[in-house]
Amino acid sequence: MQSIKNIKTVFFSPTGNTKRVVELIAGRLAQKLSVPVESDDFTLPAAHADTRTYSSEDLVIFGVPTYAGRIPNKVLPFVQTLFKGEQTRAIAVVTFGNRSFDNSLSELHMELEKNNFSVIAAGAVVCRHAFAEVGIGRPDAADEEHIAAFADTVFEKLQQSGQPLSNTSIKRNEALTAYYVPLGTDGKPVNFLKAKPVTDKAQCDNCGVCAAVCPMGSIDKNDVSLVPGICIKCQACIVHCRTKAKSFDDPLFLAHKAMLEQNYTRPAASEFFA
């Protein structure tokens, strides 16, 4: 088996959670393999144009967040078209906000294999939810210990065979054939696809940070209170706003947020497969 000479972290991470998890795995493996780590952050629009190819000497750690139980629908085309392997060994990683990762990890595994990656391991890691007050403090110290143990297991697998991981071994919701349908506090479906962040103009200093961090490039750079483009509810503009001028006031969005905070306070478990 060809030896690994580089670790490449590849991730979409609007609020930094997925980046952190992928880098924890990469750091542990880099130490054990004595190889360098290179980063390919494809969160922002400038990174959505060029195709990348990874060699058989690379180990790719590929991470995306879970939105509605799947790879975010506006991110899926990037995963499908921008990244190519040459029987490149890869670790598939998803993060999820304390509800469930449903089919996101299995979906990522399958998409990577379609692009000639050999997925040898996979993990779904609990993080703080992007917009609901659940999963606060995750990943915590215990999660980090599990991540380190997972990386150690992957290292041992690489030393032995490095054989691909079967997609059927990944736990997933077989009944979920579409994206998870958000619910309100009454248990009925809510549709907030058109919801967009609003700006408190008294708080906003029009610094432009929100426009700079928007993965879809949807915020007007000249007037950041305007969002003419698509909003994927990633919360990057809210998390990075220095004056806390951004928020969501859509009632259906807030109903789903409240439902999550009522029903998903229990600490979900991260899960790993190798």
KERO-99728 format. One line per field, with one value per residue (C-alpha): x, y, z; residue in one letter; residue number from 0. Coordinates in steps of 0.2 Angstrom, whole numbers, always signed. Each point is the difference from the previous one (the first is absolute). Example, Ala and Ser with C-alpha at 12.3 -4.5 7.8 and 13.67 -1.06 7.14 Angstrom:
! residues 2
px = c(+62,+6);
py = c(-22,+17);
pz = c(+39,-3);
rest = c(A,S);
nr = c(0,1);
***
This chain:
! residues 274
px = c(+0,+6,+5,-9,+11,-13,-16,-12,-15,-14,-15,-15,-2,-10,+1,+16,-7,+4,+17,+5,-6,+10,+15,+0,+0,+13,+11,+0,+4,+13,+9,-1,+5,+13,-7,-6,-18,-6,-17,-13,-14,-14,-13,+1,-5,+18,+3,-15,+8,+15,+1,+13,+8,+8,+13,+1,+14,-13,-12,-15,-10,-16,-13,-17,-14,-17,-15,-17,+8,+11,+14,-6,-9,+9,+17,-3,+4,+17,+3,-5,+10,+15,+9,+8,+11,+12,-5,+4,-3,-13,-9,-18,-5,-17,-5,-17,-9,-6,-15,+6,+11,-13,+7,+14,+15,-6,-3,+17,+8,-9,+4,+18,+1,-8,+14,+14,+3,+3,-10,+9,-9,-14,-7,-15,+5,-12,+2,-10,-15,+2,-15,-9,+7,+3,+17,+8,+18,+2,+11,+6,+15,-8,-4,+18,+6,-12,+7,+18,-5,-8,+16,+10,-11,+2,+19,+0,-11,+12,+15,-10,-10,-8,-15,-15,-14,-17,-14,-12,+10,-5,-15,-13,-18,-6,-18,+7,-1,-1,+7,-7,-15,+1,-14,-7,-4,-18,+9,-6,+12,+7,+7,+13,+10,-3,+5,+15,+10,-6,+11,-2,+6,+3,+12,+8,+16,+0,+17,-3,+5,-16,+1,+18,-4,-16,+3,-13,+6,-18,+2,+2,+17,-6,-15,+2,-18,-5,+1,-4,+7,-4,+1,+4,-3,+19,+1,+17,-6,-7,+15,+13,-10,+10,-14,-14,-10,-6,-15,-14,-18,-9,-14,+1,+19,-2,-13,+12,+14,-12,-5,+18,+3,-15,+4,+19,+8,+6,+19,+1,+14,+14,+2,+15,+3,+16);
py = c(+0,+17,+10,+16,+16,+14,+2,+12,+7,+5,+8,+11,+9,+16,+2,-10,-16,-12,+8,-3,-18,-4,+9,-10,-17,+7,+6,-17,-10,+12,-2,-19,-1,+14,+9,+18,+6,+11,+9,+2,+10,+1,+10,+17,+4,+2,-18,-6,+1,-11,-19,-8,-17,-10,-14,-17,+7,+11,-3,+11,+4,+7,+9,+8,+4,-8,+10,-8,-17,+1,+9,+18,+0,+16,-8,-17,+6,+6,-17,-9,+10,+9,-14,-15,-14,-13,-14,+12,-6,+11,+2,+6,+12,+9,+11,+1,+11,-12,-7,-13,-2,-11,-4,+14,-11,-14,+13,+7,-17,-4,+16,-1,-18,+6,+12,-14,+2,-15,+3,-9,+7,+12,+10,+10,+13,+10,+18,+15,+3,+14,+9,-9,+0,-18,-10,+15,-3,-15,-7,+0,-9,-17,+3,+4,-16,-10,+10,-4,-19,+0,+8,-14,-13,+7,+0,-18,-4,+9,-10,-17,+1,+17,-9,+10,+2,-8,+13,-12,+0,+18,+3,+10,+3,-12,+8,+17,+1,+19,+14,+1,+10,+14,+0,+14,-2,-7,-14,+6,+3,+18,+7,+14,-1,+18,+6,+12,+9,+17,+15,+11,+16,+9,-14,-2,+10,-7,-8,-13,-15,-9,+2,-6,-16,-5,-17,+4,+18,+6,+15,+17,+7,+18,-2,-15,+1,-6,-19,-2,-17,-17,-3,-17,+5,-5,+15,+5,+18,+0,-9,+11,+17,+10,+11,-14,+10,-16,-12,-10,+6,-12,-8,-17,+0,+5,-14,-13,+7,-1,-18,-5,+8,-9,-17,-2,+5,-17,-2,-10,-11,+1,-15,-7,-14,-8);
pz = c(+0,-5,+16,+5,-3,+4,+9,-8,+10,-11,+7,-1,+17,+1,+19,+3,+8,-14,-3,+18,+0,-16,+6,+16,-9,-12,+14,+9,-16,-6,+16,-1,-19,+1,-15,-4,+0,-14,+1,-14,+7,-13,+11,-10,-18,-6,+4,-10,-18,-2,+0,+11,-2,+15,-3,+7,+12,+8,+14,-1,+15,-8,+11,-2,+12,+0,-5,+1,+1,-16,-8,-2,-16,-6,+5,-8,-18,+6,+8,-16,-12,+8,+8,-9,+7,-8,+12,+13,+18,+9,+16,-1,+14,+3,+15,+7,+12,+13,-9,-12,-15,-9,-17,-2,+4,-11,-14,+2,+0,-17,-8,+4,-7,-16,-2,+2,+18,+11,+16,+14,+15,+4,+15,+5,+14,+11,+0,+6,-11,-12,+6,+14,+18,+0,+0,+9,+4,-12,-5,+18,+8,-1,-18,-3,+8,-11,-15,+5,+2,-17,-8,+9,-7,-17,+2,+5,-15,-12,+8,-4,-15,-3,-9,-5,+13,-6,-2,+8,+16,+3,+11,-9,-1,-13,+0,-4,-19,-1,+11,+18,+1,+13,+13,+11,+18,-5,-9,-17,-14,-3,-15,+2,-16,-4,+18,+0,+13,+5,+5,+15,-9,+17,+5,-18,-4,-18,+2,-13,+10,-3,-18,+0,+9,-9,-9,-13,-3,+3,+11,-9,+3,-2,+12,+11,+5,-17,-4,-18,-2,+7,+19,+6,+19,+4,+13,-6,-1,+18,+8,-8,+2,+12,+6,+1,-13,-9,+4,-7,+4,-12,+11,-8,+2,+18,+3,-6,+11,+15,-5,+0,+17,+7,-6,-3,+16,+4,-5,-16,-3,-13,-11,-9,-12,-6);
rest = c(M,Q,S,I,K,N,I,K,T,V,F,F,S,P,T,G,N,T,K,R,V,V,E,L,I,A,G,R,L,A,Q,K,L,S,V,P,V,E,S,D,D,F,T,L,P,A,A,H,A,D,T,R,T,Y,S,S,E,D,L,V,I,F,G,V,P,T,Y,A,G,R,I,P,N,K,V,L,P,F,V,Q,T,L,F,K,G,E,Q,T,R,A,I,A,V,V,T,F,G,N,R,S,F,D,N,S,L,S,E,L,H,M,E,L,E,K,N,N,F,S,V,I,A,A,G,A,V,V,C,R,H,A,F,A,E,V,G,I,G,R,P,D,A,A,D,E,E,H,I,A,A,F,A,D,T,V,F,E,K,L,Q,Q,S,G,Q,P,L,S,N,T,S,I,K,R,N,E,A,L,T,A,Y,Y,V,P,L,G,T,D,G,K,P,V,N,F,L,K,A,K,P,V,T,D,K,A,Q,C,D,N,C,G,V,C,A,A,V,C,P,M,G,S,I,D,K,N,D,V,S,L,V,P,G,I,C,I,K,C,Q,A,C,I,V,H,C,R,T,K,A,K,S,F,D,D,P,L,F,L,A,H,K,A,M,L,E,Q,N,Y,T,R,P,A,A,S,E,F,F,A);
nr = c(0,1,2,3,4,5,6,7,8,9,10,11,12,13,14,15,16,17,18,19,20,21,22,23,24,25,26,27,28,29,30,31,32,33,34,35,36,37,38,39,40,41,42,43,44,45,46,47,48,49,50,51,52,53,54,55,56,57,58,59,60,61,62,63,64,65,66,67,68,69,70,71,72,73,74,75,76,77,78,79,80,81,82,83,84,85,86,87,88,89,90,91,92,93,94,95,96,97,98,99,100,101,102,103,104,105,106,107,108,109,110,111,112,113,114,115,116,117,118,119,120,121,122,123,124,125,126,127,128,129,130,131,132,133,134,135,136,137,138,139,140,141,142,143,144,145,146,147,148,149,150,151,152,153,154,155,156,157,158,159,160,161,162,163,164,165,166,167,168,169,170,171,172,173,174,175,176,177,178,179,180,181,182,183,184,185,186,187,188,189,190,191,192,193,194,195,196,197,198,199,200,201,202,203,204,205,206,207,208,209,210,211,212,213,214,215,216,217,218,219,220,221,222,223,224,225,226,227,228,229,230,231,232,233,234,235,236,237,238,239,240,241,242,243,244,245,246,247,248,249,250,251,252,253,254,255,256,257,258,259,260,261,262,263,264,265,266,267,268,269,270,271,272,273);
***
